[in-house]
Every structure is written in C-alpha cells, then in structure tokens.
Amino acid sequence: GLVEALDGVDAVVHCAAAMSGDLREQRALTVAGTEHLLAAMDAAGVRRLVSLSSFAVYDFLGCAVDSLVDEATPLERHSERRSPYTRVKLEQENLVRARAVANGWHWAIVRPGLIVGPYDPTSRFTYWPTRLARGGTVLAPGRPERPVQFIDVRDLAQWCVQLALTRTSGIFHAVGSSGSMAEALQAQRRGRASGCRG
C-alpha cells in the first residue's frame, strides 16, 4: 500500500486533486485522498511535504479591481458560493497545514499561477498559439492590459523539489514574470512569425 511505497522517502510533493465532478466527487478524491496520503506519511515517518494548491482559494470578489494578489490576500470566506474545486482546495489546504503543524513537519503550500508546458490537457494556454496560427482577427478575453502570469510546469516542478530539499515551510505563489494579456499574445504571434515551433 501507500505506507510501503513511502518507505525510505524523504519528502512528498503532492499534486493530486480532482479537476471536475460535483462536490461529493471532488471531496472524495481531493480531501479524502489527501487525508489518506497524510496518514501514510505519518505512518512511514515522512516529515516533509509540498502541496500544490490554487489561486482559486482567494476571495477575488472581495478584492479591489486591479489590486495585488499575494499570499496575504484574504481567502474565500463564502466557499459555498464558489465552485466545488474552490471548496475542496480550501479544505485541502486547511488539512495539510493543520496536520503538518501538529506533526512538526516541514511543509509548503504552493499556489501556482497559470501552469503551462508540455502535455497540458486543459487548453487554457495552448489555445492561444493554436488560434493565432490560424490567422485572422483574434478575440481575446478581458482588457488588453490585464496582467497575466504563467509558470512553466518544468520550472514549477523543479522549485517544488527545491522547497522540499531545503525544508522551506510556508505558503508561496509560483508564478513566472508578469506582463499583460496583449503582450503575451503579441509574443506568441512574433514566435509563430519567426518560425518558432512549440
């Protein structure tokens, strides 16, 4: 089982979470799955954990327009008004933090920005270079100056391992350099025009 699989392991980087389904299904996978992992870590003596969360945990409706969102931004207080994903990510964070603190573990909760890179199944980012390659007028969401921050999945993975190795505890954002949506789309258009292939 999981306890045996963790035998001799120094640290866990926990990335699992349900991305779809109703509240019951997501809670069963994300929260109960995390409870199972934490119990196995405890039994196996693993004392370092990096857990991936999401920006979805923030109270965006309570934030002023164009305000900075950082690790001190208030969390969603009315999660019942939000998606099941937001609700279970909040529960997962609370569970991880409580268990890690109670057990004296080194722990980090990482809230990544938009994760991009190879094998992205969501099309949240890959839609844009594909759409730009077709040419013509492209309708983009929001204001052109709207800030966006991406992080390459390979950079995120490397940083999570570094957090575990250095026994760094706390809550952290994981984002790359920032720019505007217009700048991101223009860079992709320039890359396509230069013959760059992803």
Secondary structure, 3 states (H helix, E strand, C coil): CHHHHCCCCCCEEECCCCCCCCHHHHHHHHHHHHHHHHHHHHHHCCCEEEEECCHHHECHHHCCCCCCCCCCCCECCCHHHCCHHHHHHHHHHHHHHHHHHHHCCEEEEEEECEEECCCCCCCCCCHHHHHHHHCCCCCCCCCCCCEEEEEEHHHHHHHHHHHHHCCCCEEEEECCCEEEHHHHHHHHHHHHHCCCCC
